[in-house]
Amino acid sequence: MLALSRRKDEAIVINDDIEVTVIEIKGDQVKLGISAPKSVPVYRKEVYVQIQNSNKEAADSVDIKALNQLFGK
């Protein structure tokens, strides 16, 4: 993990097209602004983890044998 120090209104750039800017600092909370292309999804980590878990549950619930029969395999 790369650890960087930034002050309010300072930014970092990731991969030429993503910019993360420190918007505000209040106590132990930091507000970040993220500029990224629309093709790049940006999630809070807890939301991302929920999406991944839901996708895994959905994939695990698929009956592969039934799908193969449906498609004649």
Chimera marker file (.cmm) of the C-alpha trace (Angstrom):
<marker_set name="trace">
<marker id="1" x="0.000" y="0.000" z="0.000" r="1" g="1" b="0" radius="0.5"/>
<marker id="2" x="1.222" y="3.450" z="-0.874" r="1" g="1" b="0" radius="0.5"/>
<marker id="3" x="0.618" y="5.968" z="1.932" r="1" g="1" b="0" radius="0.5"/>
<marker id="4" x="0.552" y="9.646" z="0.985" r="1" g="1" b="0" radius="0.5"/>
<marker id="5" x="0.004" y="12.813" z="2.983" r="1" g="1" b="0" radius="0.5"/>
<marker id="6" x="-2.279" y="15.423" z="1.436" r="1" g="1" b="0" radius="0.5"/>
<marker id="7" x="-3.744" y="18.675" z="2.699" r="1" g="1" b="0" radius="0.5"/>
<marker id="8" x="-7.063" y="20.270" z="1.847" r="1" g="1" b="0" radius="0.5"/>
<marker id="9" x="-7.370" y="21.015" z="-1.890" r="1" g="1" b="0" radius="0.5"/>
<marker id="10" x="-4.392" y="18.775" z="-2.724" r="1" g="1" b="0" radius="0.5"/>
<marker id="11" x="-4.861" y="15.756" z="-4.980" r="1" g="1" b="0" radius="0.5"/>
<marker id="12" x="-3.352" y="12.540" z="-6.259" r="1" g="1" b="0" radius="0.5"/>
<marker id="13" x="-3.629" y="11.188" z="-9.809" r="1" g="1" b="0" radius="0.5"/>
<marker id="14" x="-4.101" y="7.496" z="-10.607" r="1" g="1" b="0" radius="0.5"/>
<marker id="15" x="-3.420" y="6.083" z="-14.063" r="1" g="1" b="0" radius="0.5"/>
<marker id="16" x="-3.578" y="9.441" z="-15.908" r="1" g="1" b="0" radius="0.5"/>
<marker id="17" x="-7.383" y="9.670" z="-15.740" r="1" g="1" b="0" radius="0.5"/>
<marker id="18" x="-8.452" y="9.406" z="-12.082" r="1" g="1" b="0" radius="0.5"/>
<marker id="19" x="-7.960" y="12.289" z="-9.674" r="1" g="1" b="0" radius="0.5"/>
<marker id="20" x="-8.673" y="12.119" z="-5.935" r="1" g="1" b="0" radius="0.5"/>
<marker id="21" x="-8.830" y="15.492" z="-4.170" r="1" g="1" b="0" radius="0.5"/>
<marker id="22" x="-9.102" y="16.238" z="-0.450" r="1" g="1" b="0" radius="0.5"/>
<marker id="23" x="-12.187" y="18.476" z="-0.250" r="1" g="1" b="0" radius="0.5"/>
<marker id="24" x="-12.592" y="18.890" z="3.491" r="1" g="1" b="0" radius="0.5"/>
<marker id="25" x="-11.121" y="17.680" z="6.786" r="1" g="1" b="0" radius="0.5"/>
<marker id="26" x="-13.261" y="17.728" z="9.948" r="1" g="1" b="0" radius="0.5"/>
<marker id="27" x="-11.837" y="15.985" z="12.988" r="1" g="1" b="0" radius="0.5"/>
<marker id="28" x="-11.337" y="12.340" z="12.054" r="1" g="1" b="0" radius="0.5"/>
<marker id="29" x="-13.385" y="12.596" z="8.853" r="1" g="1" b="0" radius="0.5"/>
<marker id="30" x="-11.987" y="13.396" z="5.404" r="1" g="1" b="0" radius="0.5"/>
<marker id="31" x="-14.200" y="14.304" z="2.434" r="1" g="1" b="0" radius="0.5"/>
<marker id="32" x="-12.739" y="13.239" z="-0.906" r="1" g="1" b="0" radius="0.5"/>
<marker id="33" x="-13.689" y="14.263" z="-4.424" r="1" g="1" b="0" radius="0.5"/>
<marker id="34" x="-13.086" y="11.695" z="-7.159" r="1" g="1" b="0" radius="0.5"/>
<marker id="35" x="-12.909" y="12.556" z="-10.854" r="1" g="1" b="0" radius="0.5"/>
<marker id="36" x="-12.904" y="9.478" z="-13.060" r="1" g="1" b="0" radius="0.5"/>
<marker id="37" x="-14.228" y="8.464" z="-16.472" r="1" g="1" b="0" radius="0.5"/>
<marker id="38" x="-17.834" y="7.238" z="-16.453" r="1" g="1" b="0" radius="0.5"/>
<marker id="39" x="-16.571" y="3.805" z="-17.475" r="1" g="1" b="0" radius="0.5"/>
<marker id="40" x="-14.744" y="3.484" z="-14.115" r="1" g="1" b="0" radius="0.5"/>
<marker id="41" x="-17.059" y="2.441" z="-11.275" r="1" g="1" b="0" radius="0.5"/>
<marker id="42" x="-16.326" y="4.156" z="-7.944" r="1" g="1" b="0" radius="0.5"/>
<marker id="43" x="-17.815" y="2.703" z="-4.738" r="1" g="1" b="0" radius="0.5"/>
<marker id="44" x="-17.335" y="3.062" z="-1.014" r="1" g="1" b="0" radius="0.5"/>
<marker id="45" x="-15.597" y="-0.143" z="0.082" r="1" g="1" b="0" radius="0.5"/>
<marker id="46" x="-18.516" y="-1.387" z="2.195" r="1" g="1" b="0" radius="0.5"/>
<marker id="47" x="-20.865" y="-1.029" z="-0.803" r="1" g="1" b="0" radius="0.5"/>
<marker id="48" x="-18.346" y="-2.775" z="-3.078" r="1" g="1" b="0" radius="0.5"/>
<marker id="49" x="-18.078" y="-5.690" z="-0.626" r="1" g="1" b="0" radius="0.5"/>
<marker id="50" x="-21.899" y="-6.002" z="-0.511" r="1" g="1" b="0" radius="0.5"/>
<marker id="51" x="-22.043" y="-6.080" z="-4.326" r="1" g="1" b="0" radius="0.5"/>
<marker id="52" x="-19.326" y="-8.732" z="-4.476" r="1" g="1" b="0" radius="0.5"/>
<marker id="53" x="-21.095" y="-10.866" z="-1.852" r="1" g="1" b="0" radius="0.5"/>
<marker id="54" x="-24.434" y="-10.564" z="-3.664" r="1" g="1" b="0" radius="0.5"/>
<marker id="55" x="-22.813" y="-11.526" z="-6.968" r="1" g="1" b="0" radius="0.5"/>
<marker id="56" x="-21.144" y="-14.539" z="-5.343" r="1" g="1" b="0" radius="0.5"/>
<marker id="57" x="-24.427" y="-15.674" z="-3.768" r="1" g="1" b="0" radius="0.5"/>
<marker id="58" x="-26.203" y="-15.320" z="-7.119" r="1" g="1" b="0" radius="0.5"/>
<marker id="59" x="-23.487" y="-17.277" z="-8.917" r="1" g="1" b="0" radius="0.5"/>
<marker id="60" x="-23.496" y="-20.001" z="-6.258" r="1" g="1" b="0" radius="0.5"/>
<marker id="61" x="-27.269" y="-20.414" z="-6.601" r="1" g="1" b="0" radius="0.5"/>
<marker id="62" x="-27.097" y="-21.246" z="-10.338" r="1" g="1" b="0" radius="0.5"/>
<marker id="63" x="-27.854" y="-24.882" z="-11.187" r="1" g="1" b="0" radius="0.5"/>
<marker id="64" x="-25.187" y="-25.661" z="-13.785" r="1" g="1" b="0" radius="0.5"/>
<marker id="65" x="-26.713" y="-29.039" z="-14.703" r="1" g="1" b="0" radius="0.5"/>
<marker id="66" x="-30.087" y="-27.425" z="-15.403" r="1" g="1" b="0" radius="0.5"/>
<marker id="67" x="-28.445" y="-24.717" z="-17.536" r="1" g="1" b="0" radius="0.5"/>
<marker id="68" x="-26.507" y="-27.316" z="-19.516" r="1" g="1" b="0" radius="0.5"/>
<marker id="69" x="-29.743" y="-29.264" z="-20.146" r="1" g="1" b="0" radius="0.5"/>
<marker id="70" x="-31.503" y="-26.057" z="-21.200" r="1" g="1" b="0" radius="0.5"/>
<marker id="71" x="-28.805" y="-25.307" z="-23.760" r="1" g="1" b="0" radius="0.5"/>
<marker id="72" x="-28.488" y="-28.920" z="-24.915" r="1" g="1" b="0" radius="0.5"/>
<marker id="73" x="-25.032" y="-29.639" z="-23.543" r="1" g="1" b="0" radius="0.5"/>
<link id1="1" id2="2" r="1" g="1" b="0" radius="0.2"/>
<link id1="2" id2="3" r="1" g="1" b="0" radius="0.2"/>
<link id1="3" id2="4" r="1" g="1" b="0" radius="0.2"/>
<link id1="4" id2="5" r="1" g="1" b="0" radius="0.2"/>
<link id1="5" id2="6" r="1" g="1" b="0" radius="0.2"/>
<link id1="6" id2="7" r="1" g="1" b="0" radius="0.2"/>
<link id1="7" id2="8" r="1" g="1" b="0" radius="0.2"/>
<link id1="8" id2="9" r="1" g="1" b="0" radius="0.2"/>
<link id1="9" id2="10" r="1" g="1" b="0" radius="0.2"/>
<link id1="10" id2="11" r="1" g="1" b="0" radius="0.2"/>
<link id1="11" id2="12" r="1" g="1" b="0" radius="0.2"/>
<link id1="12" id2="13" r="1" g="1" b="0" radius="0.2"/>
<link id1="13" id2="14" r="1" g="1" b="0" radius="0.2"/>
<link id1="14" id2="15" r="1" g="1" b="0" radius="0.2"/>
<link id1="15" id2="16" r="1" g="1" b="0" radius="0.2"/>
<link id1="16" id2="17" r="1" g="1" b="0" radius="0.2"/>
<link id1="17" id2="18" r="1" g="1" b="0" radius="0.2"/>
<link id1="18" id2="19" r="1" g="1" b="0" radius="0.2"/>
<link id1="19" id2="20" r="1" g="1" b="0" radius="0.2"/>
<link id1="20" id2="21" r="1" g="1" b="0" radius="0.2"/>
<link id1="21" id2="22" r="1" g="1" b="0" radius="0.2"/>
<link id1="22" id2="23" r="1" g="1" b="0" radius="0.2"/>
<link id1="23" id2="24" r="1" g="1" b="0" radius="0.2"/>
<link id1="24" id2="25" r="1" g="1" b="0" radius="0.2"/>
<link id1="25" id2="26" r="1" g="1" b="0" radius="0.2"/>
<link id1="26" id2="27" r="1" g="1" b="0" radius="0.2"/>
<link id1="27" id2="28" r="1" g="1" b="0" radius="0.2"/>
<link id1="28" id2="29" r="1" g="1" b="0" radius="0.2"/>
<link id1="29" id2="30" r="1" g="1" b="0" radius="0.2"/>
<link id1="30" id2="31" r="1" g="1" b="0" radius="0.2"/>
<link id1="31" id2="32" r="1" g="1" b="0" radius="0.2"/>
<link id1="32" id2="33" r="1" g="1" b="0" radius="0.2"/>
<link id1="33" id2="34" r="1" g="1" b="0" radius="0.2"/>
<link id1="34" id2="35" r="1" g="1" b="0" radius="0.2"/>
<link id1="35" id2="36" r="1" g="1" b="0" radius="0.2"/>
<link id1="36" id2="37" r="1" g="1" b="0" radius="0.2"/>
<link id1="37" id2="38" r="1" g="1" b="0" radius="0.2"/>
<link id1="38" id2="39" r="1" g="1" b="0" radius="0.2"/>
<link id1="39" id2="40" r="1" g="1" b="0" radius="0.2"/>
<link id1="40" id2="41" r="1" g="1" b="0" radius="0.2"/>
<link id1="41" id2="42" r="1" g="1" b="0" radius="0.2"/>
<link id1="42" id2="43" r="1" g="1" b="0" radius="0.2"/>
<link id1="43" id2="44" r="1" g="1" b="0" radius="0.2"/>
<link id1="44" id2="45" r="1" g="1" b="0" radius="0.2"/>
<link id1="45" id2="46" r="1" g="1" b="0" radius="0.2"/>
<link id1="46" id2="47" r="1" g="1" b="0" radius="0.2"/>
<link id1="47" id2="48" r="1" g="1" b="0" radius="0.2"/>
<link id1="48" id2="49" r="1" g="1" b="0" radius="0.2"/>
<link id1="49" id2="50" r="1" g="1" b="0" radius="0.2"/>
<link id1="50" id2="51" r="1" g="1" b="0" radius="0.2"/>
<link id1="51" id2="52" r="1" g="1" b="0" radius="0.2"/>
<link id1="52" id2="53" r="1" g="1" b="0" radius="0.2"/>
<link id1="53" id2="54" r="1" g="1" b="0" radius="0.2"/>
<link id1="54" id2="55" r="1" g="1" b="0" radius="0.2"/>
<link id1="55" id2="56" r="1" g="1" b="0" radius="0.2"/>
<link id1="56" id2="57" r="1" g="1" b="0" radius="0.2"/>
<link id1="57" id2="58" r="1" g="1" b="0" radius="0.2"/>
<link id1="58" id2="59" r="1" g="1" b="0" radius="0.2"/>
<link id1="59" id2="60" r="1" g="1" b="0" radius="0.2"/>
<link id1="60" id2="61" r="1" g="1" b="0" radius="0.2"/>
<link id1="61" id2="62" r="1" g="1" b="0" radius="0.2"/>
<link id1="62" id2="63" r="1" g="1" b="0" radius="0.2"/>
<link id1="63" id2="64" r="1" g="1" b="0" radius="0.2"/>
<link id1="64" id2="65" r="1" g="1" b="0" radius="0.2"/>
<link id1="65" id2="66" r="1" g="1" b="0" radius="0.2"/>
<link id1="66" id2="67" r="1" g="1" b="0" radius="0.2"/>
<link id1="67" id2="68" r="1" g="1" b="0" radius="0.2"/>
<link id1="68" id2="69" r="1" g="1" b="0" radius="0.2"/>
<link id1="69" id2="70" r="1" g="1" b="0" radius="0.2"/>
<link id1="70" id2="71" r="1" g="1" b="0" radius="0.2"/>
<link id1="71" id2="72" r="1" g="1" b="0" radius="0.2"/>
<link id1="72" id2="73" r="1" g="1" b="0" radius="0.2"/>
</marker_set>
